[in-house]
Amino acid sequence: MRLATLPRIPLANLPTPLEDLPRLSQELGGPRLFIKRDDETGLGFGGNKTRKLEYLLGDAVRQQADTIITGAGFHSNWCTQTACAARRLGMDVILVKQGPRDGYDPEDYDGNHLLHVLLGAGIRVVTTPSRGDAVMQEVADAVRARGRRPYVITSAGSTPVGVAGYVHAVLETLTQCHQQGVQFDYLVHATGSGGTQAGLILGAKAFNTGMKILGVSVSPSATQRDTIARLVTDAAQRFDIPLSLQQDDVTVIDDYVGGGYGVLSKPVVTAIHRVAKTEGIFLDPVYSGKAMAGLIDLIEHGYFRKKDNVLFLHTGGTVALFPYKDPIKAFLQGRSPSWSTPPWSPP
Ligand SMILES: *Cc1c(COP(=O)(O)O)cnc(C)c1O
């Protein structure tokens, strides 16, 4: 199967803008910084998952599915985007989310959870992340028993089909580079389940861009590099892209994980505040804010040459600013927050 013949449903407003960050670049005094605004894909407040979903739901429609089943964290951007996409295609959607206790229903509806409720998604809350896949299969069996056609998407769409979205994004970026007369030495972004980075690496290799992809890890994982390398190889095989993956093609920087997935820290809040003040752009507390805190630290430690052009991929997630408002306020006021591990995290 070739990339161009994969079934694809248009869900994103493309191309997303590619913009200069002149004030931030000047303030940091390092390489010239640019930003690719995948927070502006449009679907459900935007984000990187829209690109994966164009191909994943293309596959679901081809299989005549009528119910999408997926899962992730309680305030998952992936769940929001998937549920929006499903609704736009007239499908049902069931989310298996991780929470602090079974059936967790917070007093305050905010951020992505509020959106999941508004979308009328079926919501199941489980406490053990490792049981998520099994519960999704149980839910799929129950849906099938009612004569419906479920389509299960595991690992936040980081499958070879989902990877296609960011192979395509590299092609889109190359066209913009050509139009704007710029070339990138590095692309920096937040990496979680790995599908985004796998697509970027495959695209950067396949189109011979010379652009190095730096994934800033948002959660502790000993297997992240291997997961991404395997996804790149599997996707290349599936799309008939000749590829020899070198050891240093997969770069995951895990120095900025901090307290763990979703745990807010002062450098992240400082990075979010800084980018908002200099460029009028909002980052999110779980992914893009952490990646930007990493990028700023790398610049301050002389990781890049001054003549480098560095592209920051904004992957979205900004609705999560709101459920994090209390610790954000505390950090901005120089106090310790009343919580840094979110109350909606699994035990
Ligand atoms: C999911 C997500 C990521 C990470 O993408 P993966 O493909 O899971 O690695 C980065 N940023 C935001 C805002 C996300 O929601």
The ligand as an SDF file (V2000), in Angstrom:
LIG
                    3D

 15 15  0  0  0  0  0  0  0  0999 V2000
   -0.6620   13.2140   22.0120 C   0  0  0  0  0  0  0  0  0  0  0  0
    0.0380   14.5000   22.0690 C   0  0  0  0  0  0  0  0  0  0  0  0
    1.4210   14.5840   21.8150 C   0  0  0  0  0  0  0  0  0  0  0  0
    2.2910   13.3960   21.5590 C   0  0  0  0  0  0  0  0  0  0  0  0
    2.0160   12.7570   20.3450 O   0  0  0  0  0  0  0  0  0  0  0  0
    2.3460   11.1950   20.2210 P   0  0  0  0  0  0  0  0  0  0  0  0
    2.0540   10.8580   18.8240 O   0  0  0  0  0  0  0  0  0  0  0  0
    1.4260   10.5060   21.1990 O   0  0  0  0  0  0  0  0  0  0  0  0
    3.7620   10.9910   20.6100 O   0  0  0  0  0  0  0  0  0  0  0  0
    2.0170   15.8300   21.8400 C   0  0  0  0  0  0  0  0  0  0  0  0
    1.3010   16.9200   22.1290 N   0  0  0  0  0  0  0  0  0  0  0  0
   -0.0240   16.8960   22.3820 C   0  0  0  0  0  0  0  0  0  0  0  0
   -0.7150   18.1570   22.7050 C   0  0  0  0  0  0  0  0  0  0  0  0
   -0.7040   15.6800   22.3690 C   0  0  0  0  0  0  0  0  0  0  0  0
   -2.0100   15.6510   22.6420 O   0  0  0  0  0  0  0  0  0  0  0  0
  1  2  1  0
  2  3  1  0
  2 14  2  0
  3  4  1  0
  3 10  2  0
  4  5  1  0
  5  6  1  0
  6  7  2  0
  6  8  1  0
  6  9  1  0
 10 11  1  0
 11 12  2  0
 12 13  1  0
 12 14  1  0
 14 15  1  0
M  END
$$$$
